[in-house]
Amino acid sequence: MTLTIATDSLLSLPSGASYSDRSGQASVKVSRKAATATDPEYIYIYATCDSLQLQCERYERYIRNLHKDYGEQLNGMMTRLAEARQEVQEVKEKSPNGIGTALKWYFFGLVSGGTIIIFIFIKLKK
């Protein structure tokens, strides 16, 4: 698509007015912004294509849905992680002292072994 505008026509275009053309799904719009005390003169060219616009909107919707879905999944995972940490903390708090338990079973073994040996000697003497 081509939009041909003479330079003097473009420069004499009043501020806010524009030239535009459309061909099928493609369109172009040319406008001029007059110079001010602080800004220079600008020429704006806007070009669009409806099929590209639709494709962009489709992708934007798709990305929004992905953010929403993965955000919900992430929140669920964070909740499960917090629950697992809480369970680990509870198990750590309830677990007995490892050395104390080992010593308890060691002495239990000594006492029960000694008792069995004494019992066997008493039975053999009779």
Contacts in CASP RR format, 6 or more apart in sequence:
PFRMAT RR
TARGET T0000
AUTHOR 0000-0000-0000
METHOD contacts of the structure
MODEL  1
MTLTIATDSLLSLPSGASYSDRSGQASVKVSRKAATATDPEYIYIYATCD
SLQLQCERYERYIRNLHKDYGEQLNGMMTRLAEARQEVQEVKEKSPNGIG
TALKWYFFGLVSGGTIIIFIFIKLKK
1 21 0 8 1.000
1 23 0 8 1.000
1 26 0 8 1.000
1 28 0 8 1.000
3 19 0 8 1.000
3 20 0 8 1.000
3 21 0 8 1.000
3 28 0 8 1.000
3 30 0 8 1.000
5 19 0 8 1.000
5 30 0 8 1.000
10 19 0 8 1.000
10 30 0 8 1.000
10 32 0 8 1.000
10 43 0 8 1.000
11 32 0 8 1.000
13 19 0 8 1.000
13 31 0 8 1.000
13 32 0 8 1.000
15 32 0 8 1.000
15 33 0 8 1.000
15 34 0 8 1.000
16 31 0 8 1.000
16 32 0 8 1.000
16 33 0 8 1.000
17 31 0 8 1.000
17 32 0 8 1.000
18 29 0 8 1.000
18 30 0 8 1.000
18 31 0 8 1.000
18 32 0 8 1.000
19 29 0 8 1.000
19 30 0 8 1.000
19 31 0 8 1.000
20 27 0 8 1.000
20 28 0 8 1.000
20 29 0 8 1.000
20 30 0 8 1.000
21 27 0 8 1.000
21 28 0 8 1.000
22 28 0 8 1.000
25 49 0 8 1.000
25 50 0 8 1.000
25 51 0 8 1.000
26 47 0 8 1.000
26 48 0 8 1.000
26 49 0 8 1.000
26 50 0 8 1.000
27 47 0 8 1.000
27 48 0 8 1.000
27 49 0 8 1.000
28 45 0 8 1.000
28 46 0 8 1.000
28 47 0 8 1.000
28 48 0 8 1.000
29 44 0 8 1.000
29 45 0 8 1.000
29 46 0 8 1.000
29 47 0 8 1.000
30 43 0 8 1.000
30 44 0 8 1.000
30 45 0 8 1.000
30 46 0 8 1.000
31 43 0 8 1.000
31 44 0 8 1.000
31 46 0 8 1.000
32 41 0 8 1.000
32 42 0 8 1.000
32 43 0 8 1.000
32 44 0 8 1.000
33 39 0 8 1.000
33 41 0 8 1.000
33 42 0 8 1.000
33 43 0 8 1.000
33 44 0 8 1.000
34 41 0 8 1.000
35 41 0 8 1.000
END
